[in-house]
Amino acid sequence: MTANTPVFTLDADPEAISSDVARFGDVMITTQIPTRVDGSLELGDITAQSEETLRALKAALEVAGSTMDRVLHLTIFLTDMAERPAFNAVYKRYFRTPYPVRCAVGVKDLAVPGMKVEVTAMAAPLV
């Protein structure tokens, strides 16, 4: 790998049309949805979906050579901004101060009906 060559960690789902994590030099990018360990989607309440989304983020980063402590920026997509406090309660279990730079965006819909949250993160690799 050279500094000018992107590296992609493939998604475990053979049907996926997106890599799990992309790395370019000192920046890693990943987008996660509320995917359970078994690959199925969590479509329960916002707390359950937030938990699975951030758990999936943590797992994807670790497989690609990073950690939640190395997250620099997070974009949070929520279908109901009134549920932001519930997301934040879960978020505070996965992140500590100094918190990553972040932004929350209210959206009408996400890719799957019933999905309430999606996150995109930029992180620094461990090496």
Backbone hydrogen bonds in HBPLUS format (Angstrom, degrees):
<---DONOR---> <-ACCEPTOR-->    atom                        ^
c    i                          cat <-CA-CA->   ^        H-A-AA   ^      H-
h    n   atom  resd res      DA  || num        DHA   H-A  angle D-A-AA Bond
n    s   type  num  typ     dist DA aas  dist angle  dist       angle   num
A0005-THR N   A0002-THR O   3.13 MM   3  5.37 162.4  2.16 120.2 118.9     1
A0007-VAL N   A0023-ARG O   2.78 MM  16  5.07 162.4  1.81 151.7 157.8     2
A0023-ARG N   A0007-VAL O   2.71 MM  16  5.07 157.4  1.76 157.0 163.4     3
A0009-THR N   A0021-VAL O   2.77 MM  12  5.07 168.8  1.78 156.8 160.8     4
A0020-ASP N   A0009-THR O   2.75 MM  11  5.57 142.4  1.89 153.1 165.9     5
A0021-VAL N   A0009-THR O   3.27 MM  12  5.07 158.3  2.32 133.9 139.2     6
A0016-ALA N   A0013-ASP O   3.00 MM   3  5.34 164.3  2.02 115.7 120.8     7
A0022-ALA N   A0029-ILE O   2.84 MM   7  5.21 163.5  1.87 153.6 159.2     8
A0029-ILE N   A0022-ALA O   2.73 MM   7  5.21 154.2  1.79 152.3 160.9     9
A0024-PHE N   A0027-VAL O   2.85 MM   3  5.46 164.1  1.87 163.3 168.5    10
A0027-VAL N   A0024-PHE O   3.19 MM   3  5.46 155.3  2.25 119.0 126.5    11
A0028-MET N   A0123-ALA O   2.67 MM  95  4.98 149.6  1.76 156.9 162.2    12
A0123-ALA N   A0028-MET O   2.77 MM  95  4.98 154.4  1.84 137.3 145.5    13
A0030-THR N   A0121-ALA O   2.98 MM  91  5.43 152.3  2.05 150.8 158.0    14
A0121-ALA N   A0030-THR O   2.76 MM  91  5.43 161.7  1.79 162.5 168.9    15
A0032-GLN N   A0119-VAL O   2.75 MM  87  5.40 154.9  1.82 155.9 164.6    16
A0119-VAL N   A0032-GLN O   2.97 MM  87  5.40 165.6  1.99 155.4 160.2    17
A0035-THR N   A0033-ILE O   2.66 MM   2  5.65 131.3  1.89 118.2 101.9    18
A0042-GLU N   A0034-PRO O   2.76 MM   8  5.40 169.5  1.77 167.4 169.5    19
A0036-ARG N   A0040-SER O   2.72 MM   4  5.42 167.4  1.74 174.8 176.0    20
A0039-GLY N   A0036-ARG O   2.91 MM   3  5.25 161.2  1.95 114.3 119.4    21
A0049-GLN N   A0045-ASP O   2.99 MM   4  6.25 165.7  2.01 158.0 162.7    22
A0050-SER N   A0046-ILE O   2.81 MM   4  5.82 155.6  1.87 143.4 150.4    23
A0051-GLU N   A0047-THR O   2.97 MM   4  6.10 161.4  2.00 149.3 154.3    24
A0052-GLU N   A0048-ALA O   3.12 MM   4  6.36 166.1  2.14 150.2 152.8    25
A0053-THR N   A0049-GLN O   2.93 MM   4  6.04 154.7  1.99 146.1 153.8    26
A0054-LEU N   A0050-SER O   2.95 MM   4  6.10 170.5  1.96 155.7 157.6    27
A0055-ARG N   A0051-GLU O   2.91 MM   4  6.00 149.1  2.01 144.8 154.4    28
A0056-ALA N   A0052-GLU O   2.88 MM   4  5.94 155.8  1.93 141.2 147.8    29
A0057-LEU N   A0053-THR O   2.93 MM   4  6.20 148.2  2.03 141.7 151.1    30
A0058-LYS N   A0054-LEU O   2.98 MM   4  6.13 163.9  2.01 144.7 148.2    31
A0059-ALA N   A0055-ARG O   2.98 MM   4  6.23 163.0  2.01 150.2 154.7    32
A0060-ALA N   A0056-ALA O   2.90 MM   4  6.04 164.7  1.93 150.2 154.4    33
A0061-LEU N   A0057-LEU O   2.99 MM   4  6.15 165.5  2.01 155.2 159.0    34
A0062-GLU N   A0058-LYS O   3.03 MM   4  6.19 160.9  2.06 148.7 154.2    35
A0063-VAL N   A0059-ALA O   3.00 MM   4  6.22 161.8  2.03 154.0 158.1    36
A0064-ALA N   A0060-ALA O   3.11 MM   4  6.28 150.3  2.21 143.2 151.1    37
A0065-GLY N   A0061-LEU O   2.96 MM   4  6.13 109.7  2.47 139.8 157.0    38
A0066-SER N   A0061-LEU O   2.75 MM   5  4.92 145.2  1.87 134.8 138.4    39
A0065-GLY N   A0062-GLU O   3.21 MM   3  5.11 155.3  2.27  98.3 105.8    40
A0126-LEU N   A0065-GLY O   2.85 MM  61  5.92 164.1  1.87 166.6 162.0    41
A0070-ARG N   A0067-THR O   3.03 MM   3  5.38 156.8  2.09 108.7 116.1    42
A0071-VAL N   A0068-MET O   3.21 MM   3  5.38 169.3  2.22 110.0 112.4    43
A0124-ALA N   A0070-ARG O   2.93 MM  54  5.27 156.1  1.99 134.9 140.1    44
A0072-LEU N   A0122-MET O   2.69 MM  50  5.59 158.4  1.74 146.1 153.9    45
A0101-VAL N   A0072-LEU O   2.99 MM  29  6.13 146.4  2.10 153.2 145.3    46
A0073-HIS N   A0122-MET O   3.25 MM  49  5.16 161.6  2.28 137.1 140.4    47
A0122-MET N   A0073-HIS O   2.85 MM  49  5.16 156.1  1.90 147.5 151.9    48
A0074-LEU N   A0101-VAL O   2.90 MM  27  6.43 140.8  2.05 144.7 157.3    49
A0103-CYS N   A0074-LEU O   2.97 MM  29  6.53 144.0  2.10 155.1 165.6    50
A0075-THR N   A0120-THR O   2.75 MM  45  5.13 160.3  1.79 153.6 160.5    51
A0120-THR N   A0075-THR O   2.91 MM  45  5.13 155.8  1.96 146.1 154.1    52
A0076-ILE N   A0103-CYS O   2.82 MM  27  6.17 166.2  1.84 160.9 165.7    53
A0105-VAL N   A0076-ILE O   2.69 MM  29  6.01 164.7  1.71 172.1 176.7    54
A0077-PHE N   A0118-GLU O   2.80 MM  41  5.15 173.1  1.80 170.2 169.3    55
A0118-GLU N   A0077-PHE O   3.09 MM  41  5.15 140.2  2.25 140.3 147.3    56
A0078-LEU N   A0105-VAL O   2.91 MM  27  6.19 164.0  1.94 158.5 162.8    57
A0107-VAL N   A0078-LEU O   2.84 MM  29  5.94 159.7  1.88 146.5 151.3    58
A0079-THR N   A0116-LYS O   3.12 MM  37  5.18 151.3  2.20 136.4 139.9    59
A0083-GLU N   A0080-ASP O   2.87 MM   3  5.65 163.6  1.89 123.1 128.7    60
A0084-ARG N   A0081-MET O   3.10 MM   3  5.25 163.9  2.12 110.5 112.9    61
A0086-ALA N   A0083-GLU O   3.14 MM   3  5.41 122.0  2.50 103.5 117.3    62
A0087-PHE N   A0083-GLU O   3.09 MM   4  6.47 157.6  2.14 153.3 160.2    63
A0088-ASN N   A0084-ARG O   2.83 MM   4  6.07 164.3  1.85 157.9 162.5    64
A0089-ALA N   A0085-PRO O   3.02 MM   4  6.24 144.2  2.15 141.0 149.5    65
A0090-VAL N   A0086-ALA O   3.43 MM   4  6.77 154.1  2.50 144.2 148.9    66
A0090-VAL N   A0087-PHE O   3.07 MM   3  5.38 120.9  2.44 104.8 118.4    67
A0091-TYR N   A0087-PHE O   2.85 MM   4  6.07 165.7  1.87 156.2 161.1    68
A0092-LYS N   A0088-ASN O   2.96 MM   4  6.09 153.9  2.03 149.4 153.1    69
A0093-ARG N   A0090-VAL O   2.89 MM   3  5.36 152.7  1.96 113.7 122.7    70
A0094-TYR N   A0091-TYR O   2.98 MM   3  5.30 144.4  2.11 107.8 118.3    71
A0095-PHE N   A0091-TYR O   2.95 MM   4  6.13 143.2  2.09 156.2 167.8    72
A0115-MET N   A0112-VAL O   2.95 MM   3  5.53 162.9  1.98 142.9 145.1    73
